[in-house]
Amino acid sequence: MIRQTLIDHLKSRWRTKPIPLRIRLWNGIVVDLGATPTVTVHVTSMAGLRCLLDSTLDNLGKGYVEGRIDIEGRMMDIVAIAAELAAHPDNARHPFRRKPRLAWHDKKMDAQAIAYHYDLSNEFYSLWLDRDMVYSCGYFHEPTDSLDVAQTRKIDHILRKLRIRRGDRLLDIGCGWGALARRAAGVYGARVLGITLSQRQYEYACERIAREGLKDRCEVVLEDYRDVTGRFDRITSVGMFEHVGLKNMRDYFSRMRILLDTDGVAMNHGITSTDPDSRETPFGGGRFIENYVFPHGELAHIGLVLTNMSRAGLEIVDVENLRRHYALTLHHWVERFEAAAQECRILAGEKRWRIWRAYLAGCAHGFAHNWLSIYQVLVVRDRAGIASPLPLTRDYMYGESTG
Protein backbone atom coordinates (compact mmCIF):
# COMPACT_ATOMS: atom_id res chain seq x y z
CA MET A 1 0.00 0.00 0.00
CA ILE A 2 2.81 2.38 0.94
CA ARG A 3 4.65 1.41 -2.23
CA GLN A 4 1.62 2.18 -4.43
CA THR A 5 1.16 5.53 -2.69
CA LEU A 6 4.77 6.43 -3.48
CA ILE A 7 4.35 5.38 -7.12
CA ASP A 8 1.15 7.43 -7.46
CA HIS A 9 2.92 10.43 -5.97
CA LEU A 10 5.78 10.05 -8.43
CA LYS A 11 3.36 9.86 -11.38
CA SER A 12 1.37 12.90 -10.28
CA ARG A 13 4.52 14.97 -9.84
CA TRP A 14 5.38 14.68 -13.55
CA ARG A 15 1.87 14.63 -15.03
CA THR A 16 2.06 18.25 -16.26
CA LYS A 17 5.68 18.08 -17.43
CA PRO A 18 6.52 14.63 -18.78
CA ILE A 19 10.12 13.50 -19.05
CA PRO A 20 11.45 10.59 -21.19
CA LEU A 21 12.12 8.34 -18.21
CA ARG A 22 11.05 4.76 -17.49
CA ILE A 23 11.20 3.46 -13.93
CA ARG A 24 11.33 -0.31 -13.49
CA LEU A 25 10.81 -1.52 -9.91
CA TRP A 26 12.33 -4.60 -8.31
CA ASN A 27 8.93 -6.38 -8.47
CA GLY A 28 8.47 -5.87 -12.22
CA ILE A 29 6.20 -2.80 -12.08
CA VAL A 30 7.02 -0.29 -14.85
CA VAL A 31 6.25 3.43 -14.58
CA ASP A 32 6.72 5.73 -17.59
CA LEU A 33 6.97 9.46 -16.84
CA GLY A 34 6.76 10.44 -20.52
CA ALA A 35 6.40 9.04 -24.02
CA THR A 36 9.28 7.18 -25.74
CA PRO A 37 11.64 6.92 -22.76
CA THR A 38 15.34 7.37 -23.53
CA VAL A 39 16.52 6.43 -20.04
CA THR A 40 15.52 3.56 -17.76
CA VAL A 41 16.09 3.55 -14.01
CA HIS A 42 16.06 0.13 -12.39
CA VAL A 43 15.01 0.51 -8.75
CA THR A 44 16.41 -2.34 -6.66
CA SER A 45 14.71 -1.57 -3.34
CA MET A 46 12.32 0.71 -1.48
CA ALA A 47 15.33 2.84 -0.53
CA GLY A 48 15.98 3.40 -4.25
CA LEU A 49 12.37 4.50 -4.78
CA ARG A 50 12.77 7.05 -2.00
CA CYS A 51 15.83 8.46 -3.83
CA LEU A 52 13.59 9.20 -6.81
CA LEU A 53 10.99 10.90 -4.62
CA ASP A 54 13.57 13.05 -2.81
CA SER A 55 15.44 13.55 -6.05
CA THR A 56 18.25 15.99 -5.30
CA LEU A 57 21.43 15.26 -7.23
CA ASP A 58 23.21 14.04 -4.11
CA ASN A 59 20.36 11.62 -3.32
CA LEU A 60 20.20 10.33 -6.89
CA GLY A 61 23.98 10.03 -7.03
CA LYS A 62 24.10 8.24 -3.70
CA GLY A 63 21.37 5.86 -4.84
CA TYR A 64 23.38 4.98 -7.94
CA VAL A 65 26.75 4.70 -6.18
CA GLU A 66 25.32 2.53 -3.39
CA GLY A 67 23.48 0.24 -5.86
CA ARG A 68 19.96 1.24 -4.85
CA ILE A 69 19.26 2.20 -8.46
CA ASP A 70 20.84 1.18 -11.77
CA ILE A 71 20.65 3.20 -14.96
CA GLU A 72 20.34 2.38 -18.63
CA GLY A 73 20.88 4.86 -21.47
CA ARG A 74 23.42 7.42 -22.72
CA MET A 75 25.21 8.94 -19.77
CA MET A 76 24.64 12.55 -20.85
CA ASP A 77 20.89 11.83 -21.28
CA ILE A 78 20.84 10.25 -17.83
CA VAL A 79 22.45 13.30 -16.21
CA ALA A 80 20.13 15.71 -18.04
CA ILE A 81 17.10 13.83 -16.70
CA ALA A 82 18.63 13.70 -13.22
CA ALA A 83 18.98 17.49 -13.36
CA GLU A 84 15.30 17.81 -14.31
CA LEU A 85 14.29 15.57 -11.42
CA ALA A 86 16.45 17.58 -9.01
CA ALA A 87 15.07 20.93 -10.21
CA HIS A 88 11.45 19.96 -9.51
CA PRO A 89 9.64 22.44 -7.19
CA ASP A 90 8.93 19.65 -4.70
CA ASN A 91 12.65 19.76 -3.87
CA ALA A 92 12.42 23.44 -2.90
CA ARG A 93 12.91 22.59 0.78
CA HIS A 94 16.51 21.78 -0.09
CA PRO A 95 18.79 24.82 -0.51
CA PHE A 96 19.27 25.62 -4.20
CA ARG A 97 22.94 26.25 -3.40
CA ARG A 98 24.38 25.71 0.07
CA LYS A 99 26.57 28.42 1.53
CA PRO A 100 30.31 27.64 1.55
CA ARG A 101 31.43 25.75 4.65
CA LEU A 102 34.84 27.44 4.95
CA ALA A 103 36.46 24.10 5.77
CA TRP A 104 39.77 24.01 7.56
CA HIS A 105 42.72 22.84 5.42
CA ASP A 106 46.09 21.72 6.74
CA LYS A 107 48.95 19.87 5.09
CA LYS A 108 47.94 16.43 6.35
CA MET A 109 44.30 16.87 5.36
CA ASP A 110 45.23 18.18 1.90
CA ALA A 111 47.66 15.30 1.31
CA GLN A 112 44.97 12.76 2.25
CA ALA A 113 42.42 14.42 -0.05
CA ILE A 114 44.87 14.44 -2.96
CA ALA A 115 45.79 10.79 -2.42
CA TYR A 116 42.10 9.80 -2.30
CA HIS A 117 41.37 11.42 -5.67
CA TYR A 118 44.57 11.10 -7.67
CA ASP A 119 46.23 7.90 -6.46
CA LEU A 120 43.55 5.54 -7.78
CA SER A 121 46.03 4.35 -10.46
CA ASN A 122 47.85 5.90 -13.38
CA GLU A 123 46.47 3.17 -15.63
CA PHE A 124 42.90 4.17 -14.73
CA TYR A 125 43.47 7.81 -15.73
CA SER A 126 45.33 6.81 -18.89
CA LEU A 127 42.19 5.10 -20.19
CA TRP A 128 40.29 8.36 -20.64
CA LEU A 129 42.73 11.28 -20.46
CA ASP A 130 44.77 12.43 -23.47
CA ARG A 131 48.16 11.02 -24.44
CA ASP A 132 50.00 13.40 -22.06
CA MET A 133 47.72 12.74 -19.06
CA VAL A 134 46.45 16.32 -18.70
CA TYR A 135 43.67 16.43 -16.11
CA SER A 136 42.44 19.99 -16.66
CA CYS A 137 40.49 22.04 -19.18
CA GLY A 138 41.67 21.94 -22.80
CA TYR A 139 41.71 24.90 -25.19
CA PHE A 140 39.65 24.48 -28.36
CA HIS A 141 39.70 26.50 -31.58
CA GLU A 142 36.78 24.42 -32.90
CA PRO A 143 34.40 22.02 -31.11
CA THR A 144 35.67 19.29 -33.43
CA ASP A 145 39.29 19.57 -32.22
CA SER A 146 40.73 16.37 -30.79
CA LEU A 147 41.43 16.12 -27.08
CA ASP A 148 45.17 15.68 -27.70
CA VAL A 149 45.31 18.87 -29.79
CA ALA A 150 43.22 20.87 -27.30
CA GLN A 151 45.38 19.88 -24.33
CA THR A 152 48.68 20.69 -26.03
CA ARG A 153 47.20 23.99 -27.22
CA LYS A 154 46.10 24.79 -23.65
CA ILE A 155 49.63 24.32 -22.34
CA ASP A 156 51.05 26.49 -25.11
CA HIS A 157 48.38 29.12 -24.43
CA ILE A 158 49.46 29.30 -20.77
CA LEU A 159 53.17 29.43 -21.54
CA ARG A 160 52.67 32.13 -24.16
CA LYS A 161 50.58 34.19 -21.75
CA LEU A 162 53.43 33.94 -19.25
CA ARG A 163 55.85 34.99 -22.01
CA ILE A 164 58.20 32.33 -20.78
CA ARG A 165 61.79 32.64 -21.95
CA ARG A 166 64.62 30.14 -22.35
CA GLY A 167 66.35 29.77 -19.00
CA ASP A 168 63.43 31.10 -16.94
CA ARG A 169 62.91 29.39 -13.59
CA LEU A 170 59.33 28.05 -13.60
CA LEU A 171 57.42 26.67 -10.60
CA ASP A 172 54.42 24.49 -11.50
CA ILE A 173 52.22 24.16 -8.39
CA GLY A 174 50.16 20.98 -8.52
CA CYS A 175 51.94 19.72 -11.62
CA GLY A 176 49.85 16.57 -12.03
CA TRP A 177 51.51 14.02 -14.31
CA GLY A 178 53.96 16.65 -15.52
CA ALA A 179 52.75 17.54 -19.03
CA LEU A 180 53.15 21.32 -18.63
CA ALA A 181 56.48 20.98 -16.83
CA ARG A 182 57.90 18.73 -19.55
CA ARG A 183 56.72 20.95 -22.40
CA ALA A 184 58.00 24.10 -20.70
CA ALA A 185 61.42 22.48 -20.33
CA GLY A 186 61.56 20.54 -23.59
CA VAL A 187 60.05 23.04 -26.04
CA TYR A 188 60.50 26.41 -24.35
CA GLY A 189 63.84 25.79 -22.63
CA ALA A 190 62.69 26.73 -19.11
CA ARG A 191 64.20 25.32 -15.91
CA VAL A 192 61.21 23.75 -14.19
CA LEU A 193 60.31 22.61 -10.70
CA GLY A 194 56.97 20.80 -10.47
CA ILE A 195 55.37 19.95 -7.13
CA THR A 196 52.62 17.46 -6.34
CA LEU A 197 51.20 15.67 -3.30
CA SER A 198 50.28 12.56 -5.30
CA GLN A 199 52.71 9.64 -5.12
CA ARG A 200 51.36 8.13 -8.34
CA GLN A 201 51.68 11.40 -10.26
CA TYR A 202 55.21 11.89 -8.92
CA GLU A 203 56.30 8.44 -10.07
CA TYR A 204 54.80 8.88 -13.53
CA ALA A 205 56.20 12.41 -14.01
CA CYS A 206 59.72 11.38 -12.97
CA GLU A 207 59.66 8.42 -15.35
CA ARG A 208 58.53 10.58 -18.29
CA ILE A 209 61.11 13.27 -17.51
CA ALA A 210 63.89 10.67 -17.53
CA ARG A 211 62.58 9.00 -20.69
CA GLU A 212 62.47 12.33 -22.54
CA GLY A 213 65.98 13.30 -21.45
CA LEU A 214 64.89 16.36 -19.44
CA LYS A 215 66.44 15.62 -16.02
CA ASP A 216 68.98 18.43 -16.42
CA ARG A 217 66.25 21.11 -16.52
CA CYS A 218 63.03 19.57 -15.20
CA GLU A 219 62.37 18.14 -11.76
CA VAL A 220 59.20 17.00 -9.98
CA VAL A 221 59.11 16.61 -6.21
CA LEU A 222 56.58 15.58 -3.56
CA GLU A 223 56.07 18.87 -1.75
CA ASP A 224 53.33 21.12 -0.37
CA TYR A 225 53.20 24.62 -1.85
CA ARG A 226 53.57 26.03 1.68
CA ASP A 227 57.03 24.45 1.95
CA VAL A 228 58.56 25.66 -1.33
CA THR A 229 61.45 28.12 -1.02
CA GLY A 230 63.33 30.29 -3.50
CA ARG A 231 62.31 32.74 -6.20
CA PHE A 232 60.86 31.99 -9.63
CA ASP A 233 60.53 33.97 -12.86
CA ARG A 234 57.23 32.29 -13.69
CA ILE A 235 54.64 30.36 -11.67
CA THR A 236 51.76 28.21 -12.91
CA SER A 237 48.93 26.66 -10.94
CA VAL A 238 46.64 24.62 -13.18
CA GLY A 239 43.74 22.68 -11.65
CA MET A 240 45.21 22.78 -8.13
CA PHE A 241 43.59 25.92 -6.74
CA GLU A 242 40.31 24.07 -6.08
CA HIS A 243 42.02 22.15 -3.24
CA VAL A 244 43.28 25.25 -1.39
CA GLY A 245 40.07 26.10 0.49
CA LEU A 246 38.34 29.47 0.85
CA LYS A 247 39.94 30.14 4.24
CA ASN A 248 43.42 29.62 2.79
CA MET A 249 42.94 31.55 -0.43
CA ARG A 250 44.55 34.83 0.59
CA ASP A 251 47.50 33.00 2.19
CA TYR A 252 47.85 30.92 -0.97
CA PHE A 253 48.16 33.98 -3.18
CA SER A 254 50.45 35.66 -0.65
CA ARG A 255 52.70 32.61 -0.87
CA MET A 256 52.62 32.88 -4.66
CA ARG A 257 53.72 36.52 -4.40
CA ILE A 258 56.61 35.64 -2.07
CA LEU A 259 57.85 32.98 -4.50
CA LEU A 260 57.52 35.26 -7.55
CA ASP A 261 60.57 37.27 -8.60
CA THR A 262 60.26 41.06 -8.87
CA ASP A 263 59.67 40.93 -12.63
CA GLY A 264 57.89 37.59 -12.48
CA VAL A 265 54.54 36.54 -13.93
CA ALA A 266 52.11 33.95 -12.52
CA MET A 267 49.06 32.17 -13.89
CA ASN A 268 46.21 30.69 -11.83
CA HIS A 269 43.94 28.37 -13.85
CA GLY A 270 41.09 27.16 -11.66
CA ILE A 271 37.43 26.16 -11.44
CA THR A 272 35.09 28.69 -9.84
CA SER A 273 31.56 28.90 -8.52
CA THR A 274 29.13 30.89 -10.68
CA ASP A 275 27.26 32.02 -7.57
CA PRO A 276 28.28 35.55 -6.45
CA ASP A 277 28.36 34.34 -2.84
CA SER A 278 30.54 31.31 -3.70
CA ARG A 279 27.75 28.87 -2.94
CA GLU A 280 28.15 25.31 -4.14
CA THR A 281 26.88 23.68 -7.33
CA PRO A 282 23.04 23.68 -7.31
CA PHE A 283 20.44 20.97 -6.68
CA GLY A 284 22.75 18.94 -4.43
CA GLY A 285 25.49 18.44 -7.02
CA GLY A 286 28.05 20.07 -4.75
CA ARG A 287 27.18 17.75 -1.87
CA PHE A 288 27.68 14.69 -4.08
CA ILE A 289 31.14 15.91 -5.17
CA GLU A 290 32.12 16.71 -1.58
CA ASN A 291 30.97 13.33 -0.27
CA TYR A 292 32.35 11.11 -3.01
CA VAL A 293 34.86 12.90 -5.25
CA PHE A 294 36.74 15.88 -3.75
CA PRO A 295 36.81 15.77 0.06
CA HIS A 296 37.10 19.31 1.44
CA GLY A 297 36.97 20.86 -2.04
CA GLU A 298 35.60 24.41 -2.21
CA LEU A 299 35.00 26.78 -5.11
CA ALA A 300 35.16 30.57 -4.98
CA HIS A 301 33.40 33.01 -7.29
CA ILE A 302 35.81 34.79 -9.63
CA GLY A 303 35.07 38.06 -7.83
CA LEU A 304 36.33 36.59 -4.55
CA VAL A 305 39.38 35.15 -6.31
CA LEU A 306 40.36 38.54 -7.74
CA THR A 307 39.74 40.26 -4.40
CA ASN A 308 42.07 37.85 -2.60
CA MET A 309 44.73 38.22 -5.29
CA SER A 310 44.65 41.99 -4.86
CA ARG A 311 44.78 41.74 -1.07
CA ALA A 312 47.80 39.46 -1.40
CA GLY A 313 49.70 42.14 -3.33
CA LEU A 314 49.23 40.83 -6.85
CA GLU A 315 48.20 42.97 -9.81
CA ILE A 316 45.65 41.33 -12.11
CA VAL A 317 46.81 41.65 -15.71
CA ASP A 318 44.45 39.41 -17.66
CA VAL A 319 41.34 37.29 -17.01
CA GLU A 320 39.92 34.71 -19.45
CA ASN A 321 36.80 32.58 -19.03
CA LEU A 322 37.19 29.00 -20.37
CA ARG A 323 33.83 27.56 -19.28
CA ARG A 324 32.83 26.39 -22.76
CA HIS A 325 36.25 24.82 -23.23
CA TYR A 326 35.80 22.75 -20.09
CA ALA A 327 32.36 21.58 -21.23
CA LEU A 328 33.99 20.34 -24.46
CA THR A 329 36.86 18.73 -22.54
CA LEU A 330 34.48 16.89 -20.26
CA HIS A 331 32.43 15.59 -23.17
CA HIS A 332 35.64 14.03 -24.51
CA TRP A 333 36.38 12.50 -21.12
CA VAL A 334 32.86 11.10 -20.77
CA GLU A 335 33.00 9.52 -24.22
CA ARG A 336 36.41 7.97 -23.56
CA PHE A 337 35.39 6.81 -20.09
CA GLU A 338 32.26 5.14 -21.45
CA ALA A 339 34.22 3.54 -24.30
CA ALA A 340 36.64 2.03 -21.75
CA ALA A 341 33.91 1.21 -19.21
CA GLN A 342 34.91 -2.41 -18.66
CA GLU A 343 38.58 -1.63 -18.07
CA CYS A 344 37.73 1.35 -15.83
CA ARG A 345 35.34 -0.81 -13.82
CA ILE A 346 37.99 -3.46 -13.21
CA LEU A 347 40.67 -0.96 -12.18
CA ALA A 348 38.44 1.21 -9.97
CA GLY A 349 36.06 -1.36 -8.55
CA GLU A 350 32.28 -1.17 -8.87
CA LYS A 351 31.59 1.65 -6.40
CA ARG A 352 34.36 4.00 -7.51
CA TRP A 353 33.58 3.32 -11.16
CA ARG A 354 30.01 4.48 -10.50
CA ILE A 355 31.29 7.56 -8.66
CA TRP A 356 33.54 8.56 -11.55
CA ARG A 357 30.89 7.85 -14.16
CA ALA A 358 28.37 10.11 -12.42
CA TYR A 359 30.98 12.75 -11.60
CA LEU A 360 32.38 13.20 -15.11
CA ALA A 361 28.98 13.34 -16.81
CA GLY A 362 27.60 15.58 -14.07
CA CYS A 363 30.45 18.04 -14.45
CA ALA A 364 30.01 18.07 -18.24
CA HIS A 365 26.38 19.06 -17.67
CA GLY A 366 27.35 21.58 -14.99
CA PHE A 367 29.84 23.45 -17.17
CA ALA A 368 27.54 23.34 -20.20
CA HIS A 369 24.74 24.91 -18.12
CA ASN A 370 26.87 27.52 -16.34
CA TRP A 371 26.61 25.91 -12.91
CA LEU A 372 30.41 25.97 -12.81
CA SER A 373 33.03 28.07 -14.55
CA ILE A 374 36.80 28.25 -14.93
CA TYR A 375 39.18 31.15 -15.36
CA GLN A 376 42.79 31.76 -16.26
CA VAL A 377 44.06 34.78 -14.32
CA LEU A 378 47.44 36.30 -15.12
CA VAL A 379 49.13 38.29 -12.35
CA VAL A 380 52.34 40.14 -11.55
CA ARG A 381 53.65 41.59 -8.30
CA ASP A 382 51.81 44.81 -7.47
CA ARG A 383 53.80 47.79 -8.72
CA ALA A 384 53.63 51.46 -9.66
CA GLY A 385 54.56 52.92 -13.06
CA ILE A 386 54.20 51.44 -16.52
CA ALA A 387 57.21 49.10 -16.60
CA SER A 388 56.08 45.48 -16.87
CA PRO A 389 57.42 42.06 -17.89
CA LEU A 390 54.51 41.86 -20.33
CA PRO A 391 53.64 43.84 -23.51
CA LEU A 392 50.94 46.50 -23.46
CA THR A 393 48.51 44.47 -25.59
CA ARG A 394 47.32 40.84 -25.67
CA ASP A 395 48.58 40.29 -29.22
CA TYR A 396 51.63 38.34 -28.03
CA MET A 397 49.39 35.61 -26.53
CA TYR A 398 48.26 34.38 -29.94
CA GLY A 399 51.58 33.89 -31.70
CA GLU A 400 53.16 30.59 -32.65
CA SER A 401 54.72 28.30 -30.06
CA THR A 402 58.40 29.12 -29.65
CA GLY A 403 61.27 27.71 -27.70
Secondary structure in CASP SS format (residue, H / E / C, confidence):
PFRMAT SS
TARGET T0000
AUTHOR 0000-0000-0000
METHOD secondary structure of the structure
MODEL  1
M C 1.00
I H 1.00
R H 1.00
Q H 1.00
T H 1.00
L H 1.00
I H 1.00
D H 1.00
H H 1.00
L H 1.00
K H 1.00
S H 1.00
R H 1.00
W C 1.00
R C 1.00
T C 1.00
K C 1.00
P C 1.00
I C 1.00
P C 1.00
L E 1.00
R E 1.00
I E 1.00
R E 1.00
L C 1.00
W C 1.00
N C 1.00
G C 1.00
I C 1.00
V E 1.00
V E 1.00
D E 1.00
L C 1.00
G C 1.00
A C 1.00
T C 1.00
P C 1.00
T C 1.00
V E 1.00
T E 1.00
V E 1.00
H E 1.00
V E 1.00
T C 1.00
S C 1.00
M H 1.00
A H 1.00
G H 1.00
L H 1.00
R H 1.00
C H 1.00
L H 1.00
L H 1.00
D C 1.00
S C 1.00
T C 1.00
L H 1.00
D H 1.00
N H 1.00
L H 1.00
G H 1.00
K H 1.00
G H 1.00
Y H 1.00
V H 1.00
E C 1.00
G C 1.00
R C 1.00
I E 1.00
D E 1.00
I E 1.00
E E 1.00
G C 1.00
R C 1.00
M H 1.00
M H 1.00
D H 1.00
I H 1.00
V H 1.00
A H 1.00
I H 1.00
A H 1.00
A H 1.00
E H 1.00
L H 1.00
A H 1.00
A C 1.00
H C 1.00
P H 1.00
D H 1.00
N H 1.00
A C 1.00
R C 1.00
H C 1.00
P C 1.00
F C 1.00
R C 1.00
R C 1.00
K C 1.00
P C 1.00
R C 1.00
L C 1.00
A C 1.00
W C 1.00
H C 1.00
D C 1.00
K H 1.00
K H 1.00
M H 1.00
D H 1.00
A H 1.00
Q H 1.00
A H 1.00
I H 1.00
A H 1.00
Y H 1.00
H H 1.00
Y H 1.00
D C 1.00
L C 1.00
S C 1.00
N H 1.00
E H 1.00
F H 1.00
Y H 1.00
S H 1.00
L C 1.00
W C 1.00
L C 1.00
D C 1.00
R C 1.00
D C 1.00
M C 1.00
V C 1.00
Y C 1.00
S C 1.00
C C 1.00
G C 1.00
Y C 1.00
F C 1.00
H C 1.00
E C 1.00
P C 1.00
T C 1.00
D C 1.00
S C 1.00
L H 1.00
D H 1.00
V H 1.00
A H 1.00
Q H 1.00
T H 1.00
R H 1.00
K H 1.00
I H 1.00
D H 1.00
H H 1.00
I H 1.00
L H 1.00
R H 1.00
K H 1.00
L C 1.00
R C 1.00
I C 1.00
R C 1.00
R C 1.00
G C 1.00
D C 1.00
R E 1.00
L E 1.00
L E 1.00
D E 1.00
I E 1.00
G C 1.00
C C 1.00
G C 1.00
W C 1.00
G C 1.00
A H 1.00
L H 1.00
A H 1.00
R H 1.00
R H 1.00
A H 1.00
A H 1.00
G H 1.00
V C 1.00
Y C 1.00
G C 1.00
A C 1.00
R E 1.00
V E 1.00
L E 1.00
G E 1.00
I E 1.00
T E 1.00
L C 1.00
S C 1.00
Q H 1.00
R H 1.00
Q H 1.00
Y H 1.00
E H 1.00
Y H 1.00
A H 1.00
C H 1.00
E H 1.00
R H 1.00
I H 1.00
A H 1.00
R H 1.00
E C 1.00
G C 1.00
L C 1.00
K C 1.00
D C 1.00
R C 1.00
C E 1.00
E E 1.00
V E 1.00
V E 1.00
L E 1.00
E C 1.00
D C 1.00
Y H 1.00
R H 1.00
D H 1.00
V C 1.00
T C 1.00
G C 1.00
R C 1.00
F E 1.00
D E 1.00
R E 1.00
I E 1.00
T E 1.00
S E 1.00
V E 1.00
G C 1.00
M C 1.00
F H 1.00
E H 1.00
H H 1.00
V C 1.00
G C 1.00
L H 1.00
K H 1.00
N H 1.00
M H 1.00
R H 1.00
D H 1.00
Y H 1.00
F H 1.00
S H 1.00
R H 1.00
M H 1.00
R H 1.00
I H 1.00
L H 1.00
L E 1.00
D E 1.00
T E 1.00
D E 1.00
G E 1.00
V E 1.00
A E 1.00
M E 1.00
N E 1.00
H E 1.00
G E 1.00
I E 1.00
T E 1.00
S E 1.00
T C 1.00
D C 1.00
P C 1.00
D C 1.00
S C 1.00
R C 1.00
E C 1.00
T C 1.00
P H 1.00
F H 1.00
G H 1.00
G H 1.00
G H 1.00
R H 1.00
F H 1.00
I H 1.00
E H 1.00
N H 1.00
Y H 1.00
V C 1.00
F C 1.00
P C 1.00
H C 1.00
G C 1.00
E C 1.00
L C 1.00
A C 1.00
H E 1.00
I H 1.00
G H 1.00
L H 1.00
V H 1.00
L H 1.00
T H 1.00
N H 1.00
M H 1.00
S H 1.00
R H 1.00
A C 1.00
G C 1.00
L E 1.00
E E 1.00
I E 1.00
V E 1.00
D E 1.00
V E 1.00
E E 1.00
N E 1.00
L C 1.00
R H 1.00
R H 1.00
H H 1.00
Y H 1.00
A H 1.00
L H 1.00
T H 1.00
L H 1.00
H H 1.00
H H 1.00
W H 1.00
V H 1.00
E H 1.00
R H 1.00
F H 1.00
E H 1.00
A H 1.00
A C 1.00
A H 1.00
Q H 1.00
E H 1.00
C H 1.00
R H 1.00
I H 1.00
L H 1.00
A H 1.00
G C 1.00
E H 1.00
K H 1.00
R H 1.00
W H 1.00
R H 1.00
I H 1.00
W H 1.00
R H 1.00
A H 1.00
Y H 1.00
L H 1.00
A H 1.00
G H 1.00
C H 1.00
A H 1.00
H H 1.00
G H 1.00
F H 1.00
A H 1.00
H C 1.00
N C 1.00
W C 1.00
L E 1.00
S E 1.00
I E 1.00
Y E 1.00
Q E 1.00
V E 1.00
L E 1.00
V E 1.00
V E 1.00
R E 1.00
D C 1.00
R C 1.00
A C 1.00
G C 1.00
I C 1.00
A C 1.00
S C 1.00
P C 1.00
L C 1.00
P C 1.00
L C 1.00
T C 1.00
R C 1.00
D H 1.00
Y H 1.00
M H 1.00
Y H 1.00
G C 1.00
E C 1.00
S C 1.00
T C 1.00
G C 1.00
END
